[in-house]
Amino acid sequence: MQERETEDQAQDDEATRQPKATAAAPKKSSGLLPFMVDALVVVVIAVIASFAVVRYAPQTERPAEPQKFAYVDMERLSREHILGLTEQARSGEIDAEEITKRTREFAQALMTGISAVSEQGVIVFNANALASVPATTEDLTQTLQEQLQKSGKMAIRKSKQASP
C-alpha cells in the first residue's frame, strides 16, 4: 500500500509539476519591446551614417554667382587715339615716327585695362562683335578711355568733332 501511495504521490507530484512548469514559462511579449529595440538600432545607425556623410563626403562649393558681362568699343577707342595722334603729328607736337611707338603703348595699356576687369570675374566682349546686349551689361568704353588718357597712354583729341 505504501508502494501504491508512493506511486500515486509520484503521479500527483508529476501532475502538479507540469502546470507549475507551464506557469513558470515566460509570458508572450506584446511586441512593443522588440519594436523599441529595433527602432533604437535604426536610429543609432542613422546617426552614425549621417555623421559619416557630413564628415567624409566631398565638400561642394557654394553655388556660383551669376556671371558678369561687360563690353568695350575697342574700335572707337583706337580711332580716338589715332585721330589724337594724327592731330599731334600735324601740329608738330610729336614726330610721325612716334605714332607707331605710342600706338603700341596704347594697345598694351588697353589690354592691361581689360585684363584687370577680367581678373575681377567679368567677361569682357568687344562691342563691335555683339549684335545685342541686355541693358544691365556694363559698357566699359568711357571708363577705359578716361583711365588711358589720365595715364598718358591714349592721345587726346583737341578738336572734339563727332567721329564717324
Summary of the structure (lengths in Angstrom):
residues: 164
radius of gyration: 46.6
end to end distance: 143.6
largest distance: 156.0
contacts: 352
relative contact order: 0.13
helix: 62%
strand: 7%
